[in-house]
Amino acid sequence: MLAGLLAGTALAVAVPAMAQSTETDAQAPTGESATAGEPAASMIVVTARKQEETLLDVPIAVSAFDSARIEDRLAQDVGDLAAFTPGFQIQESFGRSFDRPVIRGASNILMAEGKVGVFLDGIPFFGDFSSLDLANVERVEVIKGPQSAVFGRGTLSGAINVVLKRPGDELEGKISATVGEYDRRELSAFVSTPITPWLGVQAGAKFYDIDGQFDNTAVAGERLGDQNTRQYMAGVYLDPSPDMSLSLRWLHQRDDDSHYAIGLQPASENNCFLDTRPYYCGEVEAPDTYGINSDRLQRPGIYRNADRFLGDFSWDIAGSGYEFSFQAGYSDLVEVIGTDQSYDDRDFFLLGSPVVCGFIPIGNQLCTQSGFNTTTGVHRKTETYEARITSPGTDRFRWRLGAYTSLDRSTPMEEYLEASELGLDMLGDARRIRNRAVFGGIDFDVTEALTLGAELRHQVDKVRNTTLSYRAGDLFAPEYLADLAFPNPDQIVGEAGVRSATFKATLPRFTANWAVSPDLALYAQYSQGNSPGGFNTVGAPEETFDEEKLTNYEIGLKTNRWGFDYLNLSLFWQDYSDQVLTSTYQTETRIDSYSVNIGKTRIRGLELEGAYPLIGRSVSLQFNYTYLDAEIRRGIDPDQAVLLLGAECKTDGDTNLDLPGCREAASVAGNRPPLVSKHSGAIGLRTEHEIAPGWSLFSGADLVYRSSFFAQVHNLAESGDSTRVNLQLGVRDDNGLRVTLWGKNVFGDETPVGILRYVDLGAGVPSAPSGDSSRAFAITPARKAEFGLTVSKAF
């Protein structure tokens, strides 16, 4: 019902406004904002195709947020912007790690990379981005649809480009401080200044700390969800001649968060398929309490320490208009994650209780330590290089050519290995990915109003996974091993091996843009995207997963006519092949997830966004709405067969789809992909009034809606609809001072933000009739209502 209201309100504003007379148009001249606090969207310059274009001119769907819009939306990170971006949803089920963005229904269960790419000034950003600070950015561009032809690897369904500020001709800066509930403290400062006409520098820092919102019943006095961040940045910018510029920037980020809040809905709550493998059907509910055995972890929560270096060089060759540019990026990231994967204050043991776990004799066993209490560390180093040459932008026929290479290396950290009921931890795979690509594009002005474009990228990914092994006595002290069951310093843990694969892809995009008038453009495009395949953990039912492919057909309209500050509409159809989701497997000594290609998905959708002045510049309406009709057209999931037929699809305890009727029962065709809401959007009101010379009073209210999403392909357990309200009230002056009282989720909507299909191995929980472990569901709660005060001063 609310989805219909949201869509209807947006259309109710859009349709009558289009019929208004030119008298209304005269109130908001082209290129000027008629919206309180909103600069004209048509004037925002974006680099969504790695060339400067206005939002009105770029023939693809882009939602752009400059610094004023970011501040107005009370956005602290990219995830906060998702509510105001049609087609963009994000799951933050595991605190500030394992980002799972979803653009246009391309579900993402385990990780972001491969589906949605994040970039800093067009340079790939590797690792989780949920704590990436937006305080000192020029703008954020959310680019929807396949971007592989331009941005390359990891942009199957879209890309997010964060554009950093550069020094201007004068000293400028900003300082901001926030205090709020849960002992929230935030301080950021940024300064940028020219030193000489050809040299500029900038520096910035941010300190952020907030207590968790939920008590941990398993550890007295501990809160779940603490977040702490320290970030620093510095940059040097040189313009040795009018035709040449170069820059070097450094960004440092350190996050130190406690374990996130998550709670297990136990098997006893299951209400369907009770005769096969009991499941939960319907809307899940967030638990009343949360218990996490964080005291059993070496380092609970998330520790992340990263240094990133960005360099770019551009040269207008001898003032000819032909431009050569070069970009390089390097990052050094250490990430340690400690998780109680029982998601419960109960200890889960695979091998029985601590008293009897030795019935499966394993060398160097620690029977009192559950294998579900894990701490892992990864050291990741990446480097990227891109060079391109571009013809003059004023030519009727324009072209660009380039080459790209990157190397991404991840190595597991030995210092977080430990013993458990399963013996000594195995080291994860060391991963190495080399990507090489050549790309190019052309644009041709058929007439002054009609432009046709084509882009093409050919890329080769070489993936190598090295399975590591070690001798117990080489990494563990003798006294540590001596206290374990069946101590054996000569045990070789893991089986060394190397797996490698090569993935090649040629990815096109074709566009047409018709500038009907200076304030109205229509566009159409065809594009393809991919996400390369890879390897699962050794021992998984499927060793590899194949490349995903997405084909996109799209038409759209962009305008600031009819009194709108901006109005964007896009319609798209996508064919999604070999979509990668996850499944689980269990052995005597292991329960784990693995990636698997499920089949083919069709996605149809509509995206609408705009801003409309209701009373001149004093009162304005902002809105966005997304309709996503995503349907699996062909797909097989073994768990679906077990749900329907139980033990009839089992042979010696393993699922066997070759048994009569089982492959047909395993079909998930007709179901919606997980984590995808059919309806989502936001409606916001903004007011601004002068209360004294040089002083204005402003206010804002946003209603953010998201319809229910399913936890998995079975379409059984779901989140329920969520409706959240954000409010703000403040004053600002003409000299850059801004004081804002704000509230987020002020009415305390409790709809869960994450649902993880899981198993319940608590003591006394019987196995399912199928012989499998009983299902349970780990629920991530929404953040509670928060209120705070922000004071900022720009100069």
Secondary structure as UniProt FT lines:
FT   HELIX           2..18
FT   HELIX           22..27
FT   TURN            30..31
FT   TURN            36..37
FT   HELIX           41..43
FT   STRAND          45..46
FT   TURN            48..49
FT   STRAND          53..54
FT   TURN            55..57
FT   STRAND          62..66
FT   HELIX           67..72
FT   TURN            73..74
FT   HELIX           78..81
FT   HELIX           82..84
FT   TURN            86..87
FT   STRAND          88..91
FT   TURN            93..94
FT   STRAND          100..103
FT   TURN            104..105
FT   TURN            113..115
FT   STRAND          116..120
FT   TURN            121..122
FT   STRAND          123..124
FT   TURN            130..131
FT   TURN            135..136
FT   STRAND          137..144
FT   HELIX           148..151
FT   TURN            153..154
FT   STRAND          158..164
FT   STRAND          172..180
FT   TURN            181..183
FT   STRAND          184..196
FT   TURN            197..198
FT   STRAND          199..210
FT   STRAND          214..216
FT   TURN            217..218
FT   TURN            220..221
FT   STRAND          223..224
FT   STRAND          227..241
FT   TURN            242..243
FT   STRAND          244..257
FT   STRAND          263..265
FT   HELIX           267..269
FT   TURN            274..275
FT   STRAND          282..283
FT   HELIX           294..296
FT   STRAND          301..316
FT   HELIX           317..319
FT   STRAND          323..340
FT   TURN            341..342
FT   TURN            350..351
FT   TURN            354..356
FT   HELIX           357..359
FT   TURN            363..364
FT   TURN            367..368
FT   TURN            371..372
FT   STRAND          373..390
FT   TURN            393..394
FT   STRAND          397..412
FT   HELIX           414..416
FT   STRAND          419..420
FT   TURN            421..422
FT   STRAND          423..424
FT   STRAND          430..445
FT   STRAND          450..467
FT   STRAND          470..471
FT   HELIX           472..475
FT   HELIX           478..482
FT   TURN            489..490
FT   STRAND          492..493
FT   STRAND          497..517
FT   TURN            518..519
FT   STRAND          520..531
FT   STRAND          534..535
FT   TURN            538..539
FT   STRAND          544..545
FT   STRAND          548..559
FT   TURN            562..563
FT   STRAND          566..577
FT   STRAND          580..587
FT   TURN            588..589
FT   STRAND          590..597
FT   STRAND          599..615
FT   TURN            616..618
FT   STRAND          619..636
FT   HELIX           638..645
FT   HELIX           646..649
FT   STRAND          650..651
FT   TURN            652..653
FT   STRAND          654..655
FT   TURN            657..658
FT   TURN            660..661
FT   HELIX           662..665
FT   TURN            669..670
FT   TURN            674..675
FT   STRAND          679..692
FT   TURN            693..694
FT   STRAND          695..706
FT   TURN            713..714
FT   STRAND          717..718
FT   STRAND          722..733
FT   TURN            734..735
FT   STRAND          737..744
FT   TURN            746..747
FT   STRAND          754..760
FT   TURN            763..764
FT   TURN            769..770
FT   STRAND          774..780
FT   STRAND          786..794
//
